Amino acid sequence: QEFVTVLVRDPRTQKEDSWHSYIDYEIFIHTNSMCFTRKTSCVRRRFREFVWLRQRLQSNAVLIQLPELPSKTPFFNMNNPHHVDHRRQGLQEFLEKILQDALLLSDSRLHLFLQTQLSPEDMEACVSGQTKYSVADAIHKFASLNRRFPIEHEERKKGKNDADSDSESSSSGLRPSDDSISCGRKASPASEES
């Protein structure tokens, strides 16, 4: 029997700049489902990326009523563990419901969201065929390059290490993401949510 286990866990405060901070959450997937390119994965996402995902899924599946995300309240306090955990639980429930729907599981954006650290812009470019790599390539390369997005083939020819290597490079054709390094980053002091 097929299963998909999703865990939203380990909320961490990330410093965006000297005035702004945000919380991101680790999304861990373990599955034997044929729908997934990788059977286990671990990425970090922030609340506004969940909002983007829900909007994209809803626009592509207009007849499906998608579950709600936890509400974005002006009173959300990043320093309040109850607020943070309540949001984490809501995000997990959202993903659990999404992953039970076969139509939503066919959306490439969902797989890129769950199994790569691509930004929403880069996910859109990949899904619309504007990149040199496919959705499956993006997922495989993200996993094989220690959670970094792929080094383009031409860069490998220029003397970079082979894809078989464990080395990392931030010189992909895409904007590098701070949270693409690993799921276990150090927390930063909080100021406000963005």
C-alpha positions, 0 to 999 in steps of 0.5 A: 500500500502506498503512503506519504508521510509529511512532517513540518517541523523545526521552525527556525528564525532566519535573518533577512536583513538588519531589520527583518526576520522570518521563520522557516520550517523543515518539510520532511517527506518519506514515501513509497508513492510512484508520484514522487521522484525521490522517496525521502527529501528535506527542504526548508520553506517559509510561510509566504512560499506556502501561500504561493503554493496554495495560490498556484494549486488553486489556479490549476485545480479550480474545481477543488476546494483546497484546504486553508492555510493557518491565518496570517494574523497581524498579531503573530509573534515570532518569539511566542512558541505557541504562535509558531507551533500553531502555525507549524501544525496548520502548515502540516495539516495543509500538506497532509490534506493536499497530498491525499488528492490525486489531482493535486499530486500531479502538479509539478509545482507541488513536487518542486516545492516539497523536494527542491529549494528552488524559489517560487520564480524558479519553480514557475520557470522550470514548470513552464519549460524555461529552464535547461532542466526538467522537474525530475532533473531539478529534484535529482540534482538537488538531492545529489548535490547536498541540497544545492541546486544543480551546477549547469553542465557547462560549468562542470566542463570548465573544471568543476567537480563531476556530478558524482562528487560530494562537493557543493557549488553556489554557481548555478544559473539560478539565484542561490538560496540561503536556506538551500544549504541544509535543513539544519541551519542555525537560528538567528535573532528575531525582529519581525515576520515578513 
